[in-house]
Amino acid sequence: MNLAVSLPLPNCLIESIVNWLSHDKTLRSQGIAETQVLLLRKKFFFSDQNVDRSDPVQLNQLYAQARDAIVDGTHPCTYEEAINLAALQCQIIVGNHDVGKHKPGYITEELGSYLPKEYVKAKGVERRVFSEHAKFTGLSQLNANFRYVQVVRSLKTYGVTFFLVKVAKGDPEKLGHMVTNFVNYFLPLSRSVVGAASKTSNADRQMSLLEQTKTLAESALQLMYAAKECGGNPAATEAFAEINDAAGNMTEAVKDLKSTLEMAASEAGLTAGMVNTIAKAAGTLDDVIGGEVSKSFAEYQESVSVSAKAIMVKAQDMVGTNPSELGVVSKDTTEIYCTMTSDCRGALATVENDDIAARLKLACQRLGGALGELLLQCAGSVQAIPPIFRERKIELSDTARHVTKHVASLMAALQAGAKGTQACINAADSVKGIISDLDTGIMFASTGLLNN
């Protein structure tokens, strides 16, 4: 829970005009007078993996937040994306399409609550919205909420707050200051990227880092030109589309650069982020699942089995992979483990035996610990010179074997939860085969013949 200053406005619940107070400071130290009214609010933190239809209240809150972000321009979108989202909103609010009732004029006065303002006055926009609305006939309100959130999260601009975009569209007084602050990020960014590239042994990745940083700078320049044309004038709606396009291009450039940096992280020995992600995912197994689960134990069991088998394959790949590619394999393994823990939480919520649940949770968490150790060894391997790298190969083989053993323990716990499930039996057989392969790999590595 957090306290927020309540402003004397009817829409004081809107995030952009609520000032959050620090919970570790006194009210007096934050300038709050005794007569001032405070509003008690709660912040929710979600990951893309744990948002589903099992908790309608939570999903409705996420839908409302996503809808407001689209309408007020926090997440810029194209005209077609805006039409699709407005049609989903119609399905949520008015239900199935009625040809006799849902036609131009029905929501004309309310279009501002369905669409970003740059599209409200577009010719034929309401007709387009209802044309798309008809395609969602039969979709329940819950599923429409879920799809709306999914579409917003798939936007190129999702996850980024474009303060410059918002100022360029309607706050001319702040535009100059915002642009100056915006530009100040690029000199340290370019220096950092050049420094990172100089420390990277992979020539292709060096070029990717430099080219993607150049693309980011070019898209930022495009955004600044578009902001100049609009000039903070809220009536210059014809320029909004260009601003949205520039913001989308810049977001895509940031994501590309971020992805390359993450893949280079292992190469530079900076795997702490991935190890921390695995630890956090393992920690979620201690949390109680909110709402009703959406699948049966058998379905969760099968999903966990598939992920566990994929982790085994990735662990084996790390032993024989080229050092320059270990970062990519490490990143993929981290993502698979996070998906597996999400399914494992579902399995924990649906298994009937408490002892088996405890065994399953422990096996999954121990697997996370072994994976973290394997990723750290991968980070050291890519830095090693050939003679040391051969020694690291032996260590990698041994740790990969520990990972596989923990997968075997996880499979055994799953099998105990629903004896006879074919998925577990098949996966357990795969574990035995991979353990045998790893034993062979260790034997060859110890004699220096693994690479041959």
C-alpha positions in Angstrom: 0.0 0.0 0.0 1.1 3.5 -0.7 -0.2 7.0 0.2 -0.8 9.4 -2.6 -1.6 13.1 -2.5 -5.2 13.7 -3.6 -5.6 16.6 -6.0 -8.9 18.6 -5.9 -10.0 17.4 -9.3 -12.8 15.0 -10.3 -10.3 12.8 -12.1 -7.8 12.7 -9.3 -7.4 9.0 -9.7 -5.6 9.3 -13.0 -2.0 8.2 -12.6 -0.5 11.2 -14.3 -1.8 13.6 -11.7 -1.2 11.6 -8.6 2.0 12.2 -6.6 3.1 9.0 -4.8 4.6 9.5 -1.4 7.6 7.6 -0.1 6.6 5.0 2.6 9.9 5.2 4.4 9.6 9.0 5.1 7.4 10.9 7.4 4.5 13.0 6.0 6.0 16.2 7.4 9.4 15.6 5.8 7.5 15.3 2.4 5.7 18.7 2.9 2.3 17.3 3.8 0.2 19.6 6.0 -2.1 18.3 8.7 -5.2 19.5 6.8 -4.2 18.0 3.5 -6.3 15.0 2.2 -4.5 11.8 1.3 -5.6 9.0 -0.9 -4.8 5.4 0.0 -4.0 3.4 -3.2 -2.3 0.1 -4.0 0.3 -0.5 -6.7 0.1 -3.8 -8.6 3.2 -5.3 -10.3 2.6 -7.9 -13.0 4.8 -9.8 -15.4 3.5 -10.8 -18.9 3.6 -14.4 -17.7 1.2 -14.2 -14.8 -1.6 -12.1 -16.5 -4.4 -14.4 -17.5 -8.2 -14.8 -17.3 -8.1 -16.6 -13.9 -8.5 -13.3 -12.0 -11.2 -11.2 -13.6 -10.8 -8.3 -11.2 -7.0 -8.1 -11.8 -7.6 -8.4 -15.6 -10.2 -5.6 -15.6 -7.8 -3.3 -13.8 -5.1 -4.0 -16.4 -7.6 -3.4 -19.2 -8.6 0.0 -17.7 -4.9 1.0 -17.4 -4.2 -0.1 -21.0 -7.2 1.6 -22.4 -6.3 4.9 -20.7 -2.7 4.7 -22.0 -4.0 4.3 -25.5 -6.6 7.1 -25.3 -4.2 9.6 -23.7 -1.3 8.8 -26.0 1.0 7.2 -23.5 1.3 4.3 -25.9 1.3 5.8 -29.4 -0.4 3.5 -32.0 -1.2 3.5 -35.7 -4.7 4.3 -37.1 -5.4 0.6 -37.8 -4.3 -0.5 -34.3 -6.5 2.2 -32.7 -9.5 1.0 -34.8 -9.0 -2.6 -33.6 -8.7 -1.6 -30.0 -11.8 0.7 -30.2 -13.7 -2.2 -31.7 -12.7 -4.5 -28.8 -13.7 -1.7 -26.4 -17.2 -1.7 -28.0 -17.5 -5.4 -27.5 -16.6 -4.9 -23.8 -19.0 -2.0 -23.3 -22.0 -2.6 -25.6 -21.7 -6.3 -26.2 -22.3 -8.1 -29.6 -22.7 -6.0 -32.7 -26.3 -5.0 -33.6 -26.6 -3.9 -37.2 -29.8 -1.8 -36.5 -28.3 0.0 -33.5 -24.6 0.1 -33.8 -24.0 2.6 -36.7 -22.5 6.1 -37.1 -23.8 8.4 -34.5 -24.2 5.8 -31.7 -20.9 6.7 -30.0 -20.0 9.9 -31.8 -20.0 12.0 -28.6 -17.9 9.3 -26.7 -15.3 8.7 -29.4 -12.7 10.5 -27.3 -12.9 7.7 -24.7 -12.4 5.1 -27.4 -9.6 6.6 -29.6 -6.5 8.7 -29.3 -7.5 12.3 -30.1 -5.6 12.4 -33.4 -8.0 9.8 -34.8 -11.3 11.0 -33.3 -12.1 13.3 -36.2 -10.8 11.1 -39.0 -13.3 10.6 -41.8 -15.5 7.5 -41.4 -13.8 6.5 -38.2 -16.9 5.4 -36.4 -18.1 3.3 -39.4 -14.7 1.6 -39.4 -14.9 0.9 -35.6 -18.3 -0.8 -35.9 -17.1 -2.7 -39.0 -14.3 -4.2 -36.9 -16.7 -4.5 -33.9 -18.9 -6.9 -35.9 -15.9 -9.3 -36.2 -15.8 -9.8 -32.4 -19.4 -11.1 -32.1 -19.6 -13.9 -29.6 -16.5 -12.8 -27.7 -17.2 -12.6 -23.9 -16.4 -9.5 -21.9 -13.6 -11.4 -20.0 -12.0 -12.6 -23.3 -12.3 -9.2 -24.8 -10.6 -7.6 -21.8 -7.8 -10.2 -22.2 -7.4 -9.6 -25.9 -7.3 -5.9 -25.4 -4.5 -6.2 -22.9 -2.7 -8.6 -25.2 -2.9 -6.2 -28.2 -1.6 -3.3 -26.2 1.3 -5.3 -24.8 2.2 -6.3 -28.4 2.5 -2.7 -29.5 6.0 -1.5 -30.4 5.5 1.4 -27.9 4.4 -0.8 -25.0 6.6 -0.5 -21.9 8.0 2.9 -22.8 6.7 6.3 -21.5 7.2 8.9 -24.2 7.3 12.1 -22.2 8.6 13.9 -25.3 5.7 12.7 -27.4 3.2 13.9 -24.8 4.8 17.3 -24.5 5.1 17.7 -28.3 1.4 17.1 -28.7 0.2 19.5 -26.1 2.7 21.3 -23.9 4.7 23.9 -25.8 6.2 25.5 -22.7 8.0 22.3 -21.7 9.0 21.3 -25.2 12.4 23.0 -25.3 13.4 21.7 -21.9 12.3 18.2 -22.7 14.2 18.1 -26.0 17.4 19.3 -24.3 17.1 16.6 -21.6 16.4 14.1 -24.3 19.5 14.9 -26.3 21.7 14.8 -23.2 21.3 11.0 -23.1 22.9 10.3 -26.4 26.5 11.3 -25.8 27.0 9.0 -22.8 25.1 6.3 -24.6 27.3 6.5 -27.7 30.5 6.5 -25.5 29.2 3.5 -23.5 28.3 1.5 -26.6 31.7 2.2 -28.3 33.4 1.1 -25.0 31.2 -2.1 -24.8 32.0 -2.9 -28.4 35.7 -2.5 -27.9 35.5 -5.1 -25.1 33.6 -7.6 -27.2 35.5 -10.3 -29.0 32.7 -11.2 -31.4 33.2 -9.0 -34.5 29.5 -9.4 -35.7 28.2 -8.3 -32.3 30.5 -5.3 -32.4 29.0 -4.2 -35.7 25.4 -4.9 -34.4 26.0 -2.7 -31.3 27.4 0.2 -33.4 24.8 0.0 -36.2 21.8 -0.4 -33.8 23.0 2.6 -31.8 23.2 4.6 -35.0 19.7 3.5 -35.9 18.5 4.6 -32.5 20.1 8.1 -32.9 18.5 8.4 -36.4 15.1 7.5 -35.1 15.5 10.0 -32.2 16.4 12.7 -34.8 13.2 11.8 -36.7 11.2 12.2 -33.5 12.7 15.6 -32.7 11.9 16.8 -36.3 8.3 15.6 -35.8 8.1 17.3 -32.4 9.4 20.6 -34.0 6.6 20.4 -36.6 3.9 19.9 -34.0 5.4 22.4 -31.6 3.3 21.4 -28.7 0.1 22.4 -30.4 -2.8 20.1 -29.3 -4.7 21.3 -32.4 -2.0 20.1 -34.9 -3.5 16.6 -35.1 -2.3 16.1 -38.6 1.3 15.9 -37.2 0.4 13.4 -34.5 0.7 10.4 -36.9 4.3 11.3 -37.8 5.1 11.7 -34.1 3.6 8.3 -33.4 5.6 6.7 -36.3 8.8 8.2 -35.0 8.1 7.1 -31.5 7.4 3.5 -32.7 10.6 3.4 -34.7 12.6 4.6 -31.7 11.0 2.0 -29.5 11.9 -0.7 -32.0 15.5 0.6 -32.1 15.7 0.6 -28.3 14.4 -3.0 -28.1 16.9 -4.2 -30.8 19.8 -2.6 -29.0 18.7 -3.9 -25.6 18.4 -7.5 -27.1 21.9 -7.3 -28.5 23.3 -6.1 -25.2 21.5 -8.9 -23.3 23.0 -11.5 -25.7 26.4 -9.8 -25.2 26.0 -9.9 -21.4 27.3 -13.4 -21.1 30.2 -12.7 -23.4 31.3 -9.8 -21.2 30.8 -11.8 -18.0 27.7 -9.9 -17.0 25.3 -12.7 -16.4 24.1 -11.4 -13.0 20.9 -10.2 -14.6 20.0 -13.6 -15.9 21.0 -15.3 -12.7 18.9 -12.8 -10.8 15.9 -13.4 -13.1 16.2 -17.2 -12.4 16.4 -16.6 -8.7 13.3 -14.3 -8.8 11.4 -16.9 -10.8 12.3 -19.6 -8.3 11.2 -17.3 -5.5 7.7 -16.9 -7.0 7.1 -20.6 -6.1 6.8 -19.5 -2.5 3.9 -17.1 -3.4 0.3 -18.2 -3.2 -1.4 -18.2 -6.6 -4.1 -15.6 -6.8 -7.6 -16.4 -8.2 -8.6 -19.7 -9.7 -6.2 -21.7 -11.8 -7.1 -22.1 -15.5 -5.9 -25.6 -16.1 -5.8 -29.0 -14.5 -2.7 -30.6 -12.8 -2.2 -32.9 -15.8 -2.0 -29.9 -18.2 0.4 -28.0 -16.0 2.4 -31.3 -15.5 2.7 -31.7 -19.3 3.8 -28.0 -19.7 6.4 -28.3 -17.0 7.7 -31.6 -18.5 8.1 -29.9 -22.0 10.0 -27.0 -20.5 12.2 -29.3 -18.3 13.1 -31.3 -21.4 14.0 -28.1 -23.2 16.3 -27.1 -20.3 18.1 -30.4 -20.5 18.7 -29.9 -24.2 20.0 -26.4 -23.6 22.3 -27.5 -20.8 23.8 -30.1 -23.1 24.1 -27.5 -25.9 26.2 -25.3 -23.6 28.8 -28.0 -23.3 29.4 -28.2 -27.1 28.4 -24.6 -28.2 30.9 -22.2 -29.6 31.9 -19.7 -26.9 30.6 -16.7 -28.9 27.1 -18.3 -28.9 26.9 -19.1 -25.2 25.2 -15.8 -24.4 22.2 -16.6 -26.7 21.9 -20.1 -25.3 22.0 -18.7 -21.7 19.3 -16.2 -22.5 17.0 -18.8 -24.1 17.5 -21.1 -21.1 16.6 -18.3 -18.7 13.4 -17.6 -20.5 12.4 -21.3 -20.6 13.0 -21.6 -16.8 10.8 -18.6 -16.2 8.0 -20.1 -18.2 8.5 -23.4 -16.4 8.2 -21.8 -12.9 4.9 -20.1 -14.0 3.5 -23.5 -15.0 5.0 -25.1 -11.9 3.0 -22.6 -9.7 -0.1 -23.8 -11.4 0.9 -27.4 -10.7 1.5 -26.5 -7.0 -2.0 -25.0 -6.8 -3.7 -28.1 -8.3 -1.8 -31.0 -6.9 -3.7 -32.7 -4.1 -0.9 -34.0 -1.9 1.0 -31.4 0.2 4.1 -33.6 0.5 4.3 -33.9 -3.3 3.8 -30.2 -3.7 6.7 -29.5 -1.3 8.8 -32.0 -3.2 7.9 -30.4 -6.5 8.7 -26.9 -5.3 12.0 -27.9 -3.9 13.0 -29.7 -7.1 12.2 -26.7 -9.2 14.0 -24.3 -7.0 17.1 -26.5 -6.9 17.0 -26.7 -10.6 17.1 -22.9 -10.7 20.2 -22.9 -8.5 22.0 -25.4 -10.7 21.1 -23.3 -13.8 22.4 -20.2 -12.2 25.7 -21.9 -11.5 25.8 -23.2 -15.1 25.3 -19.6 -16.5 28.1 -18.2 -14.4 30.4 -20.9 -15.7 29.4 -20.1 -19.3 30.3 -16.4 -18.6 33.7 -17.5 -17.5 34.2 -19.8 -20.4 33.7 -17.2 -23.1 36.5 -15.1 -21.5 39.0 -18.0 -21.3 42.0 -18.6 -23.5 42.1 -22.0 -25.3 44.0 -24.0 -22.6 41.8 -22.7 -19.8 38.7 -23.1 -21.9 39.4 -26.9 -22.2 39.4 -27.0 -18.4 36.2 -25.0 -18.3 34.6 -27.5 -20.7 35.1 -30.2 -18.1 33.5 -28.0 -15.4 30.6 -27.2 -17.8 30.0 -30.8 -18.5 29.9 -31.6 -14.8 27.5 -28.8 -13.9 25.3 -29.6 -16.9 25.0 -33.1 -15.5 23.9 -31.7 -12.1 21.2 -29.7 -14.0 20.0 -32.8 -15.6 19.9 -34.7 -12.3 17.7 -31.9 -10.8 15.4 -32.2 -13.9 15.2 -35.9 -13.1 14.1 -35.1 -9.5 11.5 -32.7 -10.9 10.2 -35.3 -13.2 9.9 -37.8 -10.4 7.9 -35.3 -8.3 5.6 -34.7 -11.3 5.2 -38.4 -11.8 4.3 -38.9 -8.2 1.6 -36.2 -8.5 -0.1 -38.1 -11.3 1.3 -41.6 -11.7 1.4 -43.0 -15.2 1.4 -39.7 -17.1 3.0 -40.5 -20.3 4.7 -37.0 -20.6 6.7 -37.6 -17.4 7.6 -41.1 -18.4 8.9 -40.0 -21.8 10.8 -37.0 -20.3 12.3 -39.3 -17.6 13.6 -41.6 -20.3 15.1 -38.5 -22.1 16.9 -37.5 -18.8 18.5 -41.0 -18.5 19.7 -40.7 -22.1 21.2 -37.3 -21.6 22.9 -38.2 -18.4 24.6 -41.0 -20.3 25.6 -38.6 -23.1 27.0 -36.2 -20.5 29.0 -39.0 -18.8 30.5 -39.7 -22.2 31.3 -36.0 -22.7 33.0 -35.7 -19.3 35.1 -38.7 -20.2 36.3 -37.2 -23.5 36.7 -33.7 -21.9 39.0 -35.1 -19.2 41.3 -36.5 -21.9 41.2 -33.3 -24.0 39.5 -35.0 -26.9 36.0 -33.4 -26.6 36.6 -30.9 -29.4 37.8 -33.7 -31.7 
